[in-house]
Amino acid sequence: MATRDDLYRQFGPKLIEALALAIMDEINALRQQHSLADRTAGQLINAISTKLQGLADFEGMNNQ
């Protein structure tokens, strides 16, 4: 079993993607219990992109 330190050593895009996919899996499990269609990876990407557009940058962020 991975420790908290192990997980955060993998910080960056890979950690963020793993978190988003794990949350999507949980959402889809709940949706299946209610006979709803699964959310797709494309829908997840669109939802995250929309949320990011509405957030202010943090001080010191490198805007690329």
PDB file of N, H, CA, C and O in Angstrom:
ATOM      1  N   MET A   1       0.837  -1.173   0.000  1.00  0.00           N
ATOM      2  CA  MET A   1       0.000   0.000   0.000  1.00  0.00           C
ATOM      3  C   MET A   1       0.891   1.248   0.000  1.00  0.00           C
ATOM      4  O   MET A   1       1.832   1.354   0.785  1.00  0.00           O
ATOM      5  N   ALA A   2       0.579   2.169  -0.879  1.00  0.00           N
ATOM      6  H   ALA A   2      -0.186   2.082  -1.517  1.00  0.00           H
ATOM      7  CA  ALA A   2       1.358   3.398  -0.990  1.00  0.00           C
ATOM      8  C   ALA A   2       1.077   4.314   0.202  1.00  0.00           C
ATOM      9  O   ALA A   2      -0.037   4.366   0.724  1.00  0.00           O
ATOM     10  N   THR A   3       2.108   5.021   0.607  1.00  0.00           N
ATOM     11  H   THR A   3       3.012   4.979   0.183  1.00  0.00           H
ATOM     12  CA  THR A   3       1.945   6.009   1.668  1.00  0.00           C
ATOM     13  C   THR A   3       1.647   7.370   1.057  1.00  0.00           C
ATOM     14  O   THR A   3       1.761   7.554  -0.155  1.00  0.00           O
ATOM     15  N   ARG A   4       1.271   8.305   1.886  1.00  0.00           N
ATOM     16  H   ARG A   4       1.179   8.155   2.871  1.00  0.00           H
ATOM     17  CA  ARG A   4       1.017   9.675   1.445  1.00  0.00           C
ATOM     18  C   ARG A   4       2.271  10.244   0.774  1.00  0.00           C
ATOM     19  O   ARG A   4       2.185  10.879  -0.277  1.00  0.00           O
ATOM     20  N   ASP A   5       3.428  10.012   1.385  1.00  0.00           N
ATOM     21  H   ASP A   5       3.498   9.496   2.239  1.00  0.00           H
ATOM     22  CA  ASP A   5       4.681  10.508   0.808  1.00  0.00           C
ATOM     23  C   ASP A   5       4.945   9.899  -0.563  1.00  0.00           C
ATOM     24  O   ASP A   5       5.396  10.592  -1.476  1.00  0.00           O
ATOM     25  N   ASP A   6       4.664   8.602  -0.713  1.00  0.00           N
ATOM     26  H   ASP A   6       4.298   8.039   0.029  1.00  0.00           H
ATOM     27  CA  ASP A   6       4.848   7.940  -2.011  1.00  0.00           C
ATOM     28  C   ASP A   6       3.997   8.608  -3.086  1.00  0.00           C
ATOM     29  O   ASP A   6       4.466   8.848  -4.198  1.00  0.00           O
ATOM     30  N   LEU A   7       2.747   8.904  -2.750  1.00  0.00           N
ATOM     31  H   LEU A   7       2.366   8.709  -1.846  1.00  0.00           H
ATOM     32  CA  LEU A   7       1.846   9.517  -3.726  1.00  0.00           C
ATOM     33  C   LEU A   7       2.333  10.895  -4.137  1.00  0.00           C
ATOM     34  O   LEU A   7       2.330  11.228  -5.322  1.00  0.00           O
ATOM     35  N   TYR A   8       2.748  11.695  -3.171  1.00  0.00           N
ATOM     36  H   TYR A   8       2.750  11.425  -2.209  1.00  0.00           H
ATOM     37  CA  TYR A   8       3.137  13.062  -3.485  1.00  0.00           C
ATOM     38  C   TYR A   8       4.503  13.156  -4.156  1.00  0.00           C
ATOM     39  O   TYR A   8       4.830  14.197  -4.727  1.00  0.00           O
ATOM     40  N   ARG A   9       5.302  12.105  -4.103  1.00  0.00           N
ATOM     41  H   ARG A   9       5.036  11.260  -3.640  1.00  0.00           H
ATOM     42  CA  ARG A   9       6.542  12.082  -4.874  1.00  0.00           C
ATOM     43  C   ARG A   9       6.245  12.024  -6.373  1.00  0.00           C
ATOM     44  O   ARG A   9       7.088  12.382  -7.196  1.00  0.00           O
ATOM     45  N   GLN A  10       5.052  11.574  -6.714  1.00  0.00           N
ATOM     46  H   GLN A  10       4.367  11.283  -6.046  1.00  0.00           H
ATOM     47  CA  GLN A  10       4.636  11.499  -8.112  1.00  0.00           C
ATOM     48  C   GLN A  10       3.856  12.745  -8.512  1.00  0.00           C
ATOM     49  O   GLN A  10       3.102  12.722  -9.484  1.00  0.00           O
ATOM     50  N   PHE A  11       4.037  13.832  -7.765  1.00  0.00           N
ATOM     51  H   PHE A  11       4.650  13.850  -6.975  1.00  0.00           H
ATOM     52  CA  PHE A  11       3.301  15.068  -7.991  1.00  0.00           C
ATOM     53  C   PHE A  11       3.431  15.522  -9.438  1.00  0.00           C
ATOM     54  O   PHE A  11       4.451  15.305 -10.091  1.00  0.00           O
ATOM     55  N   GLY A  12       2.398  16.138  -9.905  1.00  0.00           N
ATOM     56  H   GLY A  12       1.569  16.313  -9.374  1.00  0.00           H
ATOM     57  CA  GLY A  12       2.402  16.684 -11.246  1.00  0.00           C
ATOM     58  C   GLY A  12       1.236  16.147 -12.042  1.00  0.00           C
ATOM     59  O   GLY A  12       0.249  15.673 -11.478  1.00  0.00           O
ATOM     60  N   PRO A  13       1.353  16.223 -13.347  1.00  0.00           N
ATOM     61  CA  PRO A  13       0.247  15.812 -14.217  1.00  0.00           C
ATOM     62  C   PRO A  13      -0.220  14.380 -13.980  1.00  0.00           C
ATOM     63  O   PRO A  13      -1.415  14.100 -14.063  1.00  0.00           O
ATOM     64  N   LYS A  14       0.703  13.477 -13.689  1.00  0.00           N
ATOM     65  H   LYS A  14       1.675  13.705 -13.621  1.00  0.00           H
ATOM     66  CA  LYS A  14       0.317  12.081 -13.490  1.00  0.00           C
ATOM     67  C   LYS A  14      -0.562  11.918 -12.250  1.00  0.00           C
ATOM     68  O   LYS A  14      -1.546  11.179 -12.282  1.00  0.00           O
ATOM     69  N   LEU A  15      -0.215  12.599 -11.165  1.00  0.00           N
ATOM     70  H   LEU A  15       0.584  13.199 -11.140  1.00  0.00           H
ATOM     71  CA  LEU A  15      -1.012  12.536  -9.948  1.00  0.00           C
ATOM     72  C   LEU A  15      -2.389  13.149 -10.160  1.00  0.00           C
ATOM     73  O   LEU A  15      -3.393  12.596  -9.710  1.00  0.00           O
ATOM     74  N   ILE A  16      -2.441  14.281 -10.840  1.00  0.00           N
ATOM     75  H   ILE A  16      -1.625  14.730 -11.205  1.00  0.00           H
ATOM     76  CA  ILE A  16      -3.710  14.950 -11.100  1.00  0.00           C
ATOM     77  C   ILE A  16      -4.599  14.080 -11.981  1.00  0.00           C
ATOM     78  O   ILE A  16      -5.802  13.975 -11.740  1.00  0.00           O
ATOM     79  N   GLU A  17      -4.012  13.456 -13.000  1.00  0.00           N
ATOM     80  H   GLU A  17      -3.035  13.542 -13.196  1.00  0.00           H
ATOM     81  CA  GLU A  17      -4.805  12.581 -13.867  1.00  0.00           C
ATOM     82  C   GLU A  17      -5.342  11.386 -13.093  1.00  0.00           C
ATOM     83  O   GLU A  17      -6.502  11.009 -13.259  1.00  0.00           O
ATOM     84  N   ALA A  18      -4.511  10.789 -12.250  1.00  0.00           N
ATOM     85  H   ALA A  18      -3.569  11.095 -12.115  1.00  0.00           H
ATOM     86  CA  ALA A  18      -4.956   9.635 -11.467  1.00  0.00           C
ATOM     87  C   ALA A  18      -6.105  10.021 -10.541  1.00  0.00           C
ATOM     88  O   ALA A  18      -7.066   9.264 -10.396  1.00  0.00           O
ATOM     89  N   LEU A  19      -6.015  11.173  -9.924  1.00  0.00           N
ATOM     90  H   LEU A  19      -5.235  11.788 -10.042  1.00  0.00           H
ATOM     91  CA  LEU A  19      -7.074  11.647  -9.040  1.00  0.00           C
ATOM     92  C   LEU A  19      -8.370  11.872  -9.815  1.00  0.00           C
ATOM     93  O   LEU A  19      -9.437  11.442  -9.378  1.00  0.00           O
ATOM     94  N   ALA A  20      -8.283  12.535 -10.951  1.00  0.00           N
ATOM     95  H   ALA A  20      -7.416  12.884 -11.307  1.00  0.00           H
ATOM     96  CA  ALA A  20      -9.478  12.800 -11.762  1.00  0.00           C
ATOM     97  C   ALA A  20     -10.121  11.500 -12.225  1.00  0.00           C
ATOM     98  O   ALA A  20     -11.345  11.375 -12.199  1.00  0.00           O
ATOM     99  N   LEU A  21      -9.319  10.536 -12.646  1.00  0.00           N
ATOM    100  H   LEU A  21      -8.324  10.638 -12.668  1.00  0.00           H
ATOM    101  CA  LEU A  21      -9.864   9.262 -13.118  1.00  0.00           C
ATOM    102  C   LEU A  21     -10.477   8.459 -11.976  1.00  0.00           C
ATOM    103  O   LEU A  21     -11.494   7.793 -12.171  1.00  0.00           O
ATOM    104  N   ALA A  22      -9.878   8.509 -10.793  1.00  0.00           N
ATOM    105  H   ALA A  22      -9.051   9.050 -10.635  1.00  0.00           H
ATOM    106  CA  ALA A  22     -10.440   7.800  -9.642  1.00  0.00           C
ATOM    107  C   ALA A  22     -11.787   8.402  -9.260  1.00  0.00           C
ATOM    108  O   ALA A  22     -12.726   7.671  -8.945  1.00  0.00           O
ATOM    109  N   ILE A  23     -11.885   9.719  -9.287  1.00  0.00           N
ATOM    110  H   ILE A  23     -11.122  10.312  -9.543  1.00  0.00           H
ATOM    111  CA  ILE A  23     -13.154  10.379  -8.986  1.00  0.00           C
ATOM    112  C   ILE A  23     -14.193  10.030 -10.045  1.00  0.00           C
ATOM    113  O   ILE A  23     -15.352   9.777  -9.717  1.00  0.00           O
ATOM    114  N   MET A  24     -13.785  10.013 -11.317  1.00  0.00           N
ATOM    115  H   MET A  24     -12.843  10.218 -11.584  1.00  0.00           H
ATOM    116  CA  MET A  24     -14.718   9.656 -12.384  1.00  0.00           C
ATOM    117  C   MET A  24     -15.224   8.222 -12.201  1.00  0.00           C
ATOM    118  O   MET A  24     -16.404   7.953 -12.425  1.00  0.00           O
ATOM    119  N   ASP A  25     -14.353   7.309 -11.801  1.00  0.00           N
ATOM    120  H   ASP A  25     -13.395   7.528 -11.619  1.00  0.00           H
ATOM    121  CA  ASP A  25     -14.777   5.925 -11.545  1.00  0.00           C
ATOM    122  C   ASP A  25     -15.837   5.870 -10.447  1.00  0.00           C
ATOM    123  O   ASP A  25     -16.825   5.146 -10.564  1.00  0.00           O
ATOM    124  N   GLU A  26     -15.626   6.635  -9.386  1.00  0.00           N
ATOM    125  H   GLU A  26     -14.823   7.223  -9.290  1.00  0.00           H
ATOM    126  CA  GLU A  26     -16.592   6.651  -8.281  1.00  0.00           C
ATOM    127  C   GLU A  26     -17.916   7.269  -8.716  1.00  0.00           C
ATOM    128  O   GLU A  26     -18.983   6.768  -8.362  1.00  0.00           O
ATOM    129  N   ILE A  27     -17.849   8.348  -9.476  1.00  0.00           N
ATOM    130  H   ILE A  27     -16.982   8.755  -9.763  1.00  0.00           H
ATOM    131  CA  ILE A  27     -19.068   8.979  -9.989  1.00  0.00           C
ATOM    132  C   ILE A  27     -19.829   7.998 -10.878  1.00  0.00           C
ATOM    133  O   ILE A  27     -21.051   7.882 -10.787  1.00  0.00           O
ATOM    134  N   ASN A  28     -19.095   7.299 -11.734  1.00  0.00           N
ATOM    135  H   ASN A  28     -18.102   7.393 -11.808  1.00  0.00           H
ATOM    136  CA  ASN A  28     -19.751   6.345 -12.630  1.00  0.00           C
ATOM    137  C   ASN A  28     -20.375   5.182 -11.870  1.00  0.00           C
ATOM    138  O   ASN A  28     -21.422   4.675 -12.274  1.00  0.00           O
ATOM    139  N   ALA A  29     -19.755   4.753 -10.786  1.00  0.00           N
ATOM    140  H   ALA A  29     -18.905   5.165 -10.458  1.00  0.00           H
ATOM    141  CA  ALA A  29     -20.351   3.691  -9.972  1.00  0.00           C
ATOM    142  C   ALA A  29     -21.686   4.160  -9.395  1.00  0.00           C
ATOM    143  O   ALA A  29     -22.661   3.408  -9.380  1.00  0.00           O
ATOM    144  N   LEU A  30     -21.723   5.407  -8.920  1.00  0.00           N
ATOM    145  H   LEU A  30     -20.931   6.017  -8.931  1.00  0.00           H
ATOM    146  CA  LEU A  30     -22.976   5.955  -8.393  1.00  0.00           C
ATOM    147  C   LEU A  30     -24.010   6.139  -9.499  1.00  0.00           C
ATOM    148  O   LEU A  30     -25.196   5.887  -9.287  1.00  0.00           O
ATOM    149  N   ARG A  31     -23.567   6.578 -10.680  1.00  0.00           N
ATOM    150  H   ARG A  31     -22.604   6.782 -10.852  1.00  0.00           H
ATOM    151  CA  ARG A  31     -24.486   6.775 -11.802  1.00  0.00           C
ATOM    152  C   ARG A  31     -25.100   5.435 -12.228  1.00  0.00           C
ATOM    153  O   ARG A  31     -26.282   5.374 -12.566  1.00  0.00           O
ATOM    154  N   GLN A  32     -24.306   4.372 -12.211  1.00  0.00           N
ATOM    155  H   GLN A  32     -23.346   4.421 -11.936  1.00  0.00           H
ATOM    156  CA  GLN A  32     -24.817   3.056 -12.588  1.00  0.00           C
ATOM    157  C   GLN A  32     -25.900   2.586 -11.630  1.00  0.00           C
ATOM    158  O   GLN A  32     -26.856   1.932 -12.046  1.00  0.00           O
ATOM    159  N   GLN A  33     -25.759   2.914 -10.350  1.00  0.00           N
ATOM    160  H   GLN A  33     -24.983   3.446 -10.011  1.00  0.00           H
ATOM    161  CA  GLN A  33     -26.778   2.537  -9.360  1.00  0.00           C
ATOM    162  C   GLN A  33     -28.114   3.210  -9.648  1.00  0.00           C
ATOM    163  O   GLN A  33     -29.161   2.742  -9.199  1.00  0.00           O
ATOM    164  N   HIS A  34     -28.076   4.312 -10.399  1.00  0.00           N
ATOM    165  H   HIS A  34     -27.226   4.692 -10.764  1.00  0.00           H
ATOM    166  CA  HIS A  34     -29.297   5.053 -10.731  1.00  0.00           C
ATOM    167  C   HIS A  34     -29.658   4.928 -12.207  1.00  0.00           C
ATOM    168  O   HIS A  34     -30.423   5.728 -12.744  1.00  0.00           O
ATOM    169  N   SER A  35     -29.092   3.909 -12.852  1.00  0.00           N
ATOM    170  H   SER A  35     -28.470   3.259 -12.416  1.00  0.00           H
ATOM    171  CA  SER A  35     -29.360   3.612 -14.271  1.00  0.00           C
ATOM    172  C   SER A  35     -29.058   4.800 -15.188  1.00  0.00           C
ATOM    173  O   SER A  35     -29.773   5.041 -16.160  1.00  0.00           O
ATOM    174  N   LEU A  36     -28.009   5.526 -14.872  1.00  0.00           N
ATOM    175  H   LEU A  36     -27.428   5.330 -14.082  1.00  0.00           H
ATOM    176  CA  LEU A  36     -27.566   6.641 -15.712  1.00  0.00           C
ATOM    177  C   LEU A  36     -26.315   6.224 -16.477  1.00  0.00           C
ATOM    178  O   LEU A  36     -25.560   5.363 -16.026  1.00  0.00           O
ATOM    179  N   ALA A  37     -26.104   6.839 -17.632  1.00  0.00           N
ATOM    180  H   ALA A  37     -26.718   7.538 -17.998  1.00  0.00           H
ATOM    181  CA  ALA A  37     -24.931   6.531 -18.446  1.00  0.00           C
ATOM    182  C   ALA A  37     -23.662   7.028 -17.759  1.00  0.00           C
ATOM    183  O   ALA A  37     -23.671   8.034 -17.049  1.00  0.00           O
ATOM    184  N   ASP A  38     -22.579   6.302 -17.987  1.00  0.00           N
ATOM    185  H   ASP A  38     -22.572   5.485 -18.564  1.00  0.00           H
ATOM    186  CA  ASP A  38     -21.276   6.717 -17.461  1.00  0.00           C
ATOM    187  C   ASP A  38     -20.843   8.045 -18.061  1.00  0.00           C
ATOM    188  O   ASP A  38     -21.195   8.365 -19.196  1.00  0.00           O
ATOM    189  N   ARG A  39     -20.094   8.799 -17.314  1.00  0.00           N
ATOM    190  H   ARG A  39     -19.808   8.539 -16.392  1.00  0.00           H
ATOM    191  CA  ARG A  39     -19.423   9.982 -17.842  1.00  0.00           C
ATOM    192  C   ARG A  39     -18.192   9.487 -18.594  1.00  0.00           C
ATOM    193  O   ARG A  39     -17.545   8.529 -18.172  1.00  0.00           O
ATOM    194  N   THR A  40     -17.875  10.132 -19.696  1.00  0.00           N
ATOM    195  H   THR A  40     -18.401  10.911 -20.040  1.00  0.00           H
ATOM    196  CA  THR A  40     -16.725   9.732 -20.504  1.00  0.00           C
ATOM    197  C   THR A  40     -15.503  10.579 -20.148  1.00  0.00           C
ATOM    198  O   THR A  40     -15.615  11.613 -19.489  1.00  0.00           O
ATOM    199  N   ALA A  41     -14.348  10.122 -20.592  1.00  0.00           N
ATOM    200  H   ALA A  41     -14.257   9.282 -21.127  1.00  0.00           H
ATOM    201  CA  ALA A  41     -13.115  10.890 -20.383  1.00  0.00           C
ATOM    202  C   ALA A  41     -13.228  12.260 -21.048  1.00  0.00           C
ATOM    203  O   ALA A  41     -12.751  13.255 -20.501  1.00  0.00           O
ATOM    204  N   GLY A  42     -13.849  12.318 -22.209  1.00  0.00           N
ATOM    205  H   GLY A  42     -14.237  11.510 -22.653  1.00  0.00           H
ATOM    206  CA  GLY A  42     -14.036  13.599 -22.893  1.00  0.00           C
ATOM    207  C   GLY A  42     -14.892  14.560 -22.098  1.00  0.00           C
ATOM    208  O   GLY A  42     -14.603  15.755 -22.039  1.00  0.00           O
ATOM    209  N   GLN A  43     -15.953  14.041 -21.481  1.00  0.00           N
ATOM    210  H   GLN A  43     -16.188  13.070 -21.529  1.00  0.00           H
ATOM    211  CA  GLN A  43     -16.802  14.886 -20.641  1.00  0.00           C
ATOM    212  C   GLN A  43     -16.038  15.383 -19.419  1.00  0.00           C
ATOM    213  O   GLN A  43     -16.214  16.523 -18.988  1.00  0.00           O
ATOM    214  N   LEU A  44     -15.199  14.530 -18.869  1.00  0.00           N
ATOM    215  H   LEU A  44     -15.056  13.604 -19.218  1.00  0.00           H
ATOM    216  CA  LEU A  44     -14.375  14.917 -17.728  1.00  0.00           C
ATOM    217  C   LEU A  44     -13.415  16.043 -18.116  1.00  0.00           C
ATOM    218  O   LEU A  44     -13.272  17.025 -17.388  1.00  0.00           O
ATOM    219  N   ILE A  45     -12.768  15.893 -19.257  1.00  0.00           N
ATOM    220  H   ILE A  45     -12.884  15.095 -19.848  1.00  0.00           H
ATOM    221  CA  ILE A  45     -11.826  16.917 -19.729  1.00  0.00           C
ATOM    222  C   ILE A  45     -12.547  18.239 -19.965  1.00  0.00           C
ATOM    223  O   ILE A  45     -12.047  19.296 -19.581  1.00  0.00           O
ATOM    224  N   ASN A  46     -13.710  18.186 -20.589  1.00  0.00           N
ATOM    225  H   ASN A  46     -14.116  17.328 -20.901  1.00  0.00           H
ATOM    226  CA  ASN A  46     -14.476  19.416 -20.837  1.00  0.00           C
ATOM    227  C   ASN A  46     -14.898  20.086 -19.534  1.00  0.00           C
ATOM    228  O   ASN A  46     -14.825  21.309 -19.416  1.00  0.00           O
ATOM    229  N   ALA A  47     -15.336  19.303 -18.562  1.00  0.00           N
ATOM    230  H   ALA A  47     -15.395  18.309 -18.658  1.00  0.00           H
ATOM    231  CA  ALA A  47     -15.773  19.862 -17.281  1.00  0.00           C
ATOM    232  C   ALA A  47     -14.605  20.516 -16.548  1.00  0.00           C
ATOM    233  O   ALA A  47     -14.751  21.602 -15.989  1.00  0.00           O
ATOM    234  N   ILE A  48     -13.454  19.858 -16.551  1.00  0.00           N
ATOM    235  H   ILE A  48     -13.336  18.975 -17.005  1.00  0.00           H
ATOM    236  CA  ILE A  48     -12.274  20.431 -15.890  1.00  0.00           C
ATOM    237  C   ILE A  48     -11.826  21.694 -16.603  1.00  0.00           C
ATOM    238  O   ILE A  48     -11.488  22.687 -15.959  1.00  0.00           O
ATOM    239  N   SER A  49     -11.821  21.664 -17.923  1.00  0.00           N
ATOM    240  H   SER A  49     -12.096  20.857 -18.446  1.00  0.00           H
ATOM    241  CA  SER A  49     -11.422  22.837 -18.706  1.00  0.00           C
ATOM    242  C   SER A  49     -12.325  24.028 -18.407  1.00  0.00           C
ATOM    243  O   SER A  49     -11.845  25.150 -18.247  1.00  0.00           O
ATOM    244  N   THR A  50     -13.614  23.789 -18.331  1.00  0.00           N
ATOM    245  H   THR A  50     -14.004  22.877 -18.461  1.00  0.00           H
ATOM    246  CA  THR A  50     -14.575  24.851 -18.031  1.00  0.00           C
ATOM    247  C   THR A  50     -14.316  25.432 -16.646  1.00  0.00           C
ATOM    248  O   THR A  50     -14.333  26.650 -16.470  1.00  0.00           O
ATOM    249  N   LYS A  51     -14.077  24.572 -15.666  1.00  0.00           N
ATOM    250  H   LYS A  51     -14.063  23.582 -15.809  1.00  0.00           H
ATOM    251  CA  LYS A  51     -13.802  25.040 -14.306  1.00  0.00           C
ATOM    252  C   LYS A  51     -12.513  25.854 -14.258  1.00  0.00           C
ATOM    253  O   LYS A  51     -12.457  26.884 -13.587  1.00  0.00           O
ATOM    254  N   LEU A  52     -11.478  25.402 -14.963  1.00  0.00           N
ATOM    255  H   LEU A  52     -11.523  24.565 -15.508  1.00  0.00           H
ATOM    256  CA  LEU A  52     -10.194  26.111 -14.957  1.00  0.00           C
ATOM    257  C   LEU A  52     -10.318  27.520 -15.531  1.00  0.00           C
ATOM    258  O   LEU A  52      -9.653  28.445 -15.064  1.00  0.00           O
ATOM    259  N   GLN A  53     -11.167  27.682 -16.541  1.00  0.00           N
ATOM    260  H   GLN A  53     -11.707  26.930 -16.920  1.00  0.00           H
ATOM    261  CA  GLN A  53     -11.340  28.990 -17.164  1.00  0.00           C
ATOM    262  C   GLN A  53     -11.921  30.012 -16.193  1.00  0.00           C
ATOM    263  O   GLN A  53     -11.701  31.213 -16.355  1.00  0.00           O
ATOM    264  N   GLY A  54     -12.651  29.557 -15.201  1.00  0.00           N
ATOM    265  H   GLY A  54     -12.830  28.582 -15.069  1.00  0.00           H
ATOM    266  CA  GLY A  54     -13.285  30.462 -14.255  1.00  0.00           C
ATOM    267  C   GLY A  54     -12.477  30.717 -12.996  1.00  0.00           C
ATOM    268  O   GLY A  54     -12.915  31.470 -12.127  1.00  0.00           O
ATOM    269  N   LEU A  55     -11.306  30.106 -12.880  1.00  0.00           N
ATOM    270  H   LEU A  55     -10.949  29.495 -13.586  1.00  0.00           H
ATOM    271  CA  LEU A  55     -10.497  30.261 -11.673  1.00  0.00           C
ATOM    272  C   LEU A  55      -9.398  31.283 -11.882  1.00  0.00           C
ATOM    273  O   LEU A  55      -8.775  31.337 -12.942  1.00  0.00           O
ATOM    274  N   ALA A  56      -9.166  32.093 -10.862  1.00  0.00           N
ATOM    275  H   ALA A  56      -9.672  32.049 -10.001  1.00  0.00           H
ATOM    276  CA  ALA A  56      -8.063  33.053 -10.909  1.00  0.00           C
ATOM    277  C   ALA A  56      -6.748  32.317 -10.666  1.00  0.00           C
ATOM    278  O   ALA A  56      -6.706  31.314  -9.953  1.00  0.00           O
ATOM    279  N   ASP A  57      -5.686  32.827 -11.264  1.00  0.00           N
ATOM    280  H   ASP A  57      -5.720  33.642 -11.843  1.00  0.00           H
ATOM    281  CA  ASP A  57      -4.356  32.260 -11.036  1.00  0.00           C
ATOM    282  C   ASP A  57      -3.903  32.564  -9.615  1.00  0.00           C
ATOM    283  O   ASP A  57      -4.302  33.569  -9.026  1.00  0.00           O
ATOM    284  N   PHE A  58      -3.076  31.695  -9.077  1.00  0.00           N
ATOM    285  H   PHE A  58      -2.752  30.878  -9.555  1.00  0.00           H
ATOM    286  CA  PHE A  58      -2.463  31.931  -7.781  1.00  0.00           C
ATOM    287  C   PHE A  58      -1.228  32.792  -7.973  1.00  0.00           C
ATOM    288  O   PHE A  58      -0.594  32.757  -9.028  1.00  0.00           O
ATOM    289  N   GLU A  59      -0.891  33.562  -6.954  1.00  0.00           N
ATOM    290  H   GLU A  59      -1.406  33.590  -6.097  1.00  0.00           H
ATOM    291  CA  GLU A  59       0.307  34.393  -7.014  1.00  0.00           C
ATOM    292  C   GLU A  59       1.525  33.509  -7.254  1.00  0.00           C
ATOM    293  O   GLU A  59       1.699  32.484  -6.595  1.00  0.00           O
ATOM    294  N   GLY A  60       2.348  33.907  -8.182  1.00  0.00           N
ATOM    295  H   GLY A  60       2.207  34.739  -8.717  1.00  0.00           H
ATOM    296  CA  GLY A  60       3.556  33.149  -8.482  1.00  0.00           C
ATOM    297  C   GLY A  60       3.367  32.045  -9.497  1.00  0.00           C
ATOM    298  O   GLY A  60       4.320  31.335  -9.815  1.00  0.00           O
ATOM    299  N   MET A  61       2.160  31.881 -10.015  1.00  0.00           N
ATOM    300  H   MET A  61       1.385  32.458  -9.757  1.00  0.00           H
ATOM    301  CA  MET A  61       1.936  30.859 -11.041  1.00  0.00           C
ATOM    302  C   MET A  61       2.653  31.231 -12.310  1.00  0.00           C
ATOM    303  O   MET A  61       2.721  32.401 -12.687  1.00  0.00           O
ATOM    304  N   ASN A  62       3.178  30.241 -12.955  1.00  0.00           N
ATOM    305  H   ASN A  62       3.123  29.290 -12.649  1.00  0.00           H
ATOM    306  CA  ASN A  62       3.842  30.436 -14.244  1.00  0.00           C
ATOM    307  C   ASN A  62       2.780  30.272 -15.325  1.00  0.00           C
ATOM    308  O   ASN A  62       2.386  29.145 -15.625  1.00  0.00           O
ATOM    309  N   ASN A  63       2.307  31.368 -15.916  1.00  0.00           N
ATOM    310  H   ASN A  63       2.627  32.283 -15.671  1.00  0.00           H
ATOM    311  CA  ASN A  63       1.280  31.302 -16.951  1.00  0.00           C
ATOM    312  C   ASN A  63       1.887  30.925 -18.289  1.00  0.00           C
ATOM    313  O   ASN A  63       2.541  31.736 -18.945  1.00  0.00           O
ATOM    314  N   GLN A  64       1.662  29.694 -18.676  1.00  0.00           N
ATOM    315  H   GLN A  64       1.131  29.035 -18.143  1.00  0.00           H
ATOM    316  CA  GLN A  64       2.208  29.216 -19.950  1.00  0.00           C
ATOM    317  C   GLN A  64       1.102  28.981 -20.933  1.00  0.00           C
ATOM    318  O   GLN A  64       1.360  28.575 -22.067  1.00  0.00           O
TER     319      GLN A  64
END
